[in-house]
Amino acid sequence: MTGDHPKSESTEIAPINYGAFRILIVDNDKAHALTMCESLERVGYPCTIATSGPEGIERIERDDFEIVITDLVMNEVDGIGVLQKAKSNLPGCEVIVVTGHGTISIAVEAMQQGAFNFLEKPLTPDKLRAAVSRAAETVQLRQTNTDLLQRLDERFGYEGLIFADARMGHVIDRLKRISPTDASILIQGETGVGKELVAQAIHQNSPRKNKPFVPLNCAELSEHLLESELFGHAKGAYTDAATERVGRFEYANGGTLFLDEVGDMPMATQVKLLRVLESGEITRVGENKPIKINVRLLSATNCNLEEAISRGAFRSDLYYRLRIVTVVVPPLRERRDDIIPLMDHFRRHFAKRHGKAVKGIDKAVVKRFYQFDWPGNVRQLRNLVESMVVLDLDGVLGIDDLPEELMDEADYVIHPVALPPPSSASSPAAIDGDGTPGLLDLVGQPMNEVEKRFISETLKFTNQNREEAAKMLQIGERTLYRKIKEYNLRGDN
């Protein structure tokens, strides 16, 4: 599932960016085609010309266009044929048909087959540009609505919980059964698996979806602040309470309250929360007047609440009120078939966010991601993909873009480096008997220089056997690989 958080969406249409609308002009009168092309290019539309019906068909099959302008009467393939091909191959485009006198009835037929508009010859630049502008607005509105629906579905619908693994499929099936109810749900899973996204999906697919979804992380606040956030407070209830405050329960009234990391809630707050769940009323801090609330409670934790109960850190009666139904979100390492679709989802998301033309992911990177255990789960994967997108230079996320934790020995490029000369070659102890630098040569050198020299000499001693060198230096092989890269040590030093 994704790590995206919902933001308010808008259907407001941005001003038209003429350069974003590619136009194909199909007309066997080349001079007329060039005239239309020049008129549109002057205001910024990029245009392509085809001087016959068959050439127009070929262009439609090969390229993408947002708008097609076609003459109606042409040899071999007429404008109706171009219209039908455009509607078949380019479902998001609009087609403007240009007609001469006496062909109006055919133009009406073209409109019935999906043409956006028809223009009569002779054309004026203003009439042509106005028709194209209206077509561009229609295309842009359709794209905006499509993007909006996709974003809403990705962020709130079950399909937005990106998955391919059968284990997540079982989780989704469970969500579909419990979302329409009003039951309290306890969502369990490791940090980073996407528990809040599951809560959002439950809310969005419930009868409360048009009411607020209000999240609160219980681990981020002290006991005093947490109670104020949950229940609100009256003016003057405590120092700095200069005004009254509406709590999360009141704000979520009619909707859903999501308590994340509920296992970290202080014991005193647990008592008050239990009272709210039993009575359906909250009382603001510093007041005595109860306030009726109607809230569905969803909670989440990454800890074992039953073990916390045995330690006396969590109330058993509250636990059973929170977990009318449980949803367990498996860690990413146990649903590896989700890794590839998540990678691609985040690649597209962050390429768009950072304005990068990242078109794909190298197979070697996919394999490396698939083999990794992901201790930080989906959140870690999301962050690493964003890092790779930001660093990418060639449009494909490759081995050269990998973060250090996913690299292995073969990924490091080793470059030659010359060792500095001995500081005192005349000193009897500066050179060992075999001509290699001695210990006195290292006196007064920075520690990183000393470390580099010892690693280099150990590699020579082991004939570049890095496994053996790591054992002799009493460091891990991965640490040795990092040092080789850091000091630019070449295998034949």
PyMOL commands that set and color helices and strands:
alter all, ss='L'
color gray80, all
select helices_A, chain A and resi 18-20+30-41+53-62+79-89+104-112+125-156+158-160+166-178+195-204+218-220+223-231+248-251+262-264+267-279+305-310+316-322+332-334+336-353+363-371+377-391+399-401+404-406+409-411+439-442+447-461+466-473+477-486
alter helices_A, ss='H'
color red, helices_A
select strands_A, chain A and resi 23-26+47-50+67-71+94-99+117-120+185-188+213-217+256-260+281-283+290-292+296-301+325-328+360-361+396-397
alter strands_A, ss='S'
color yellow, strands_A
deselect
rebuild
show_as cartoon
